[in-house]
Amino acid sequence: MAHRELNLRERRAIEDMLNAKVPVREIAAEIGRHVSTVYREIKRNHYDDKELPELNGYYGVVAQRAATQRRARRRKLVRLTGLRKAVIEQLKEGWSPEQIAGRLQFEGQSVRVSHETIYAYVYGPDGRSKQLARHLPSRRKNRRSRYTRRPRGQVFPPDRSIHQRPEHVKTRETFGEWEGDLMIFERAQGKMNVASLVERKTRFAVLFRNNDRSSAHFINKLMGVMEPLPQTARRSITFDRGFEFREWRKLKPGIGTEAWFCDPQAPWQKGSVENLNKRARRYLPRDAPVAALSNRDMKSICERLNGTPRKCLGWRTPTEVFREELMKLR
């Protein structure tokens, strides 16, 4: 069913029935709308007067005017050709809607647009026909409700900060403490990437192909790779705060592994996996055809990395030290 906005007649009916103290569910049934639509309408278009609070309430004509003004703002990118072309050009350059809106404000442009208006256009009929969502950093086909989006401070809470991580993890005293990351490739490779993991004490590396940057897909694939190891060989993983890791809460109940997170914009705090990525780029440059890499190819690269003597291990190989640690667990 096509989306249909409330009209003035319906809004006046809502006003009259609210004044008559009719319950919202009965109002919704009377005008043939879902009860959540009516609740949302009353909340969104409720009139508030700080100087004359006795005038506070829902007024159909006022609500209609507010809705019309909101629609006009949403249509700004349809009406203004120059603004629309500029926004689409920056989207294709990889700018986020927040960056575009912020830059327009910074430059003092006479015609501006908010990031919410850009998102509404991208996910609206015009934006969908141009497939603009694929240019967004998240590349979601559909935008989540604004009321379900959470700031990253809640996605990665303070008690999961790297500064709360036990000291023995930092000093590499214990076995089974890992660092994780994603190796990203040229846009021509699509959503495909390579996940990189390194055990901090032994420098043992694990690489696997990941066909989707969505967090749920990545975490499920990660658990499948790590689960064969003994529990004490997968105590924790330290990540950065990329959106690919936001489903980290599945790790503890899934495979018993704790998750820790670096400070924002501080990749050096997981230096082991950053070093691994640098060495792995010799075999996996940014233009590598990731889709053509088989499991055998990934295993071969891991064997070369783990079979190289390391000065920090007394010139032993990561494979040798990792096996020694596994033997101690028996």
C-alpha positions in Angstrom: 0.0 0.0 0.0 1.3 3.4 -1.0 2.2 5.9 1.8 -0.6 8.5 2.3 -0.2 11.6 4.4 -2.9 12.8 6.7 -5.0 15.6 5.2 -6.7 18.6 6.8 -10.0 16.9 7.1 -8.5 14.0 9.1 -6.5 16.4 11.3 -9.6 18.4 12.1 -11.4 15.2 13.0 -8.5 14.3 15.3 -8.7 17.8 17.0 -12.5 17.5 17.5 -12.3 14.0 19.0 -9.3 14.9 21.3 -11.4 17.9 22.6 -14.2 15.4 23.2 -11.8 13.2 25.2 -12.1 10.3 22.8 -9.4 7.7 23.3 -6.7 7.6 20.6 -7.5 4.0 19.6 -11.1 5.0 18.9 -9.9 8.1 16.9 -7.7 5.9 14.8 -10.5 3.5 14.1 -12.9 6.3 13.2 -10.6 7.9 10.6 -9.3 4.5 9.3 -5.7 5.0 10.4 -3.2 2.9 12.4 -3.2 3.9 16.0 0.6 4.5 15.9 0.0 7.0 13.0 -2.4 9.0 15.2 -0.1 8.9 18.2 2.8 10.1 16.1 0.7 12.8 14.5 -0.4 14.2 17.9 3.2 14.1 19.3 4.8 15.6 16.2 2.3 18.4 15.6 1.3 19.3 19.2 1.2 23.1 19.7 3.2 24.5 22.6 3.1 28.1 23.8 5.5 28.9 26.6 3.9 32.3 27.3 0.3 31.1 27.2 0.4 27.4 28.2 -3.3 27.3 28.4 -3.3 27.4 24.6 -1.2 24.2 24.4 -2.9 21.4 22.5 -3.5 19.9 19.1 -5.0 22.1 16.3 -5.8 20.6 12.9 -5.0 23.7 10.9 -1.7 24.3 12.8 -0.7 20.7 12.3 -1.5 20.9 8.6 0.7 24.0 8.2 3.6 22.3 10.0 3.3 19.2 7.9 3.3 21.3 4.7 6.4 23.1 5.8 8.2 19.8 6.5 7.3 18.5 3.1 8.7 21.7 1.5 12.0 21.2 3.3 12.1 17.6 2.1 11.4 18.6 -1.5 14.2 21.2 -1.5 16.6 18.9 -3.3 13.8 18.2 -5.9 13.1 21.9 -6.5 16.6 23.3 -6.6 18.5 21.7 -9.5 21.9 23.3 -8.6 21.8 22.2 -5.0 20.7 18.7 -6.0 23.6 18.3 -8.5 26.1 19.6 -5.9 24.9 17.2 -3.2 24.8 14.2 -5.6 28.4 15.0 -6.8 29.7 15.1 -3.2 27.8 11.8 -2.4 29.6 10.2 -5.3 32.9 11.5 -4.0 32.3 9.5 -0.8 31.1 12.4 1.4 28.5 11.6 4.1 25.3 13.7 4.3 26.6 15.2 7.6 29.8 16.3 5.8 27.9 17.8 2.9 25.5 19.7 5.2 28.4 20.9 7.4 30.5 22.1 4.5 27.6 24.1 3.1 27.2 25.8 6.4 31.0 26.3 6.8 31.2 28.0 3.3 28.3 30.3 4.2 26.2 29.2 1.3 22.9 31.1 0.9 21.1 27.8 0.1 21.7 25.1 2.6 20.3 21.7 3.4 20.3 19.5 6.5 21.8 16.0 6.6 18.3 14.6 7.5 17.0 16.2 4.3 19.8 14.6 2.3 19.0 11.2 3.8 15.3 11.7 3.1 16.1 12.4 -0.6 18.6 9.5 -0.9 16.1 7.0 0.5 13.1 8.6 -1.3 11.8 7.7 -4.7 14.2 10.1 -6.6 17.2 8.9 -4.7 16.3 5.2 -5.1 15.9 5.6 -8.8 19.5 7.0 -8.9 20.8 4.3 -6.5 22.3 7.0 -4.3 22.4 4.8 -1.2 25.3 2.8 -2.6 27.5 5.9 -2.2 26.8 6.3 1.5 29.5 5.0 3.9 27.1 2.4 5.3 25.6 1.5 1.9 22.3 0.4 3.5 19.4 -0.1 1.1 17.0 1.1 3.7 17.6 3.6 6.5 16.8 2.5 10.0 14.3 4.5 12.0 15.8 7.6 13.6 14.5 6.3 17.0 16.4 3.1 16.7 19.7 4.7 15.7 22.1 4.8 18.7 25.1 7.0 19.2 28.4 5.2 19.1 29.0 5.9 22.7 26.2 3.4 23.4 27.2 1.0 20.7 30.7 0.9 22.3 30.1 1.7 26.0 32.8 3.0 28.3 33.2 -0.2 30.2 34.4 -1.9 26.9 37.1 0.7 26.4 40.7 -0.5 25.9 41.5 1.5 29.1 39.3 -1.0 31.0 41.1 -4.0 29.5 43.0 -6.1 32.1 46.7 -5.3 32.5 47.8 -8.9 31.5 46.3 -8.3 28.1 48.3 -5.2 27.5 51.5 -6.9 28.6 50.9 -10.0 26.5 51.3 -12.2 29.5 48.3 -14.4 28.7 47.5 -16.5 25.6 44.3 -16.1 23.7 44.1 -12.3 23.5 43.4 -11.3 19.9 43.2 -8.1 17.9 40.8 -7.9 14.9 40.3 -5.6 11.9 39.1 -5.5 8.3 41.3 -5.0 5.2 39.4 -2.9 2.7 39.9 -3.0 -1.0 39.1 -0.8 -4.0 35.4 0.0 -4.6 35.4 -2.2 -7.7 35.6 -5.2 -5.4 32.2 -4.3 -3.9 31.4 -5.2 -0.3 34.0 -8.0 -0.2 36.9 -7.6 2.2 39.4 -9.6 4.3 39.1 -10.0 8.0 42.4 -10.1 9.9 43.0 -11.5 13.3 46.3 -11.8 15.3 46.9 -13.4 18.6 48.9 -10.8 20.7 51.3 -13.1 22.5 52.3 -15.4 19.6 51.7 -13.0 16.7 49.7 -15.9 15.0 47.7 -14.6 12.1 44.3 -15.6 10.8 42.8 -14.2 7.6 39.5 -15.0 6.0 37.4 -13.6 3.2 34.3 -11.7 4.3 31.7 -11.2 1.6 29.7 -8.5 3.3 30.6 -5.5 5.5 27.4 -5.8 7.6 28.2 -6.3 11.2 25.9 -9.3 11.7 27.5 -11.1 8.8 31.0 -10.4 10.0 30.5 -11.4 13.6 28.8 -14.6 12.6 31.6 -15.5 10.3 34.2 -14.6 13.0 32.5 -16.8 15.5 32.6 -19.7 13.0 36.3 -19.2 12.5 37.2 -18.9 16.2 34.9 -21.5 17.7 37.1 -24.6 16.9 39.8 -23.2 19.2 39.7 -24.0 22.9 37.9 -21.4 25.1 41.2 -20.3 26.7 42.7 -19.7 23.3 40.0 -17.1 22.4 39.6 -15.1 25.6 39.2 -11.6 24.0 39.4 -9.6 20.8 40.3 -5.9 20.6 38.7 -3.9 17.7 38.5 -0.3 16.6 35.1 1.4 16.6 34.2 0.7 13.0 30.5 0.0 12.3 31.4 -3.6 11.2 32.0 -4.5 14.9 28.8 -3.1 16.4 27.3 -6.6 16.8 30.1 -7.4 19.3 27.6 -8.3 22.0 27.1 -11.7 20.3 30.6 -12.8 21.0 30.3 -13.4 24.7 27.2 -15.6 24.6 28.2 -17.1 21.3 31.8 -18.3 21.9 32.6 -16.8 25.3 34.9 -14.1 24.0 35.2 -10.6 25.5 35.4 -7.6 23.2 37.4 -4.4 23.8 37.6 -1.2 21.7 40.2 1.4 21.0 39.7 5.1 21.4 38.1 6.8 18.4 40.6 7.5 15.6 43.4 5.6 17.5 44.3 2.6 15.4 47.8 2.4 16.9 46.2 1.1 20.1 45.8 -2.2 18.2 49.3 -2.1 16.7 49.7 -5.9 16.3 46.9 -6.2 13.8 47.8 -3.0 12.0 51.3 -4.5 11.6 49.8 -7.7 10.3 47.7 -5.8 7.7 50.8 -4.0 6.5 52.7 -7.3 6.0 49.6 -8.9 4.4 49.3 -6.2 1.8 52.3 -7.7 0.1 50.0 -10.6 -0.9 46.7 -8.7 -0.8 47.1 -5.2 -2.5 44.2 -2.9 -2.6 43.4 -3.9 -6.1 43.5 -7.6 -5.4 40.5 -9.5 -6.9 39.0 -10.6 -3.5 36.2 -12.5 -5.1 38.7 -14.8 -6.8 40.5 -15.7 -3.6 39.7 -19.2 -2.5 40.0 -20.7 1.0 43.1 -22.4 -0.2 44.6 -19.0 -1.2 43.8 -17.5 2.2 45.3 -20.5 4.0 48.5 -20.2 1.9 48.9 -16.5 2.7 48.4 -17.3 6.4 51.0 -20.1 6.3 53.6 -17.7 4.7 52.9 -15.1 7.4 52.9 -17.5 10.3 56.0 -19.4 8.9 58.2 -16.3 9.0 60.7 -16.0 11.9 60.0 -13.0 14.1 62.6 -11.1 16.1 60.1 -10.4 18.9 59.6 -14.2 19.3 63.4 -14.9 19.5 63.4 -15.8 15.8 60.8 -18.5 16.2 57.8 -18.5 13.9 54.3 -17.6 15.0 53.2 -21.1 14.1 55.8 -22.7 16.4 54.9 -20.5 19.4 51.1 -20.8 18.8 51.4 -24.6 18.9 53.5 -24.5 22.1 50.8 -22.5 23.8 48.0 -24.8 22.6 50.0 -27.8 24.0 50.1 -26.1 27.4 46.3 -26.0 27.4 46.1 -29.8 27.3 
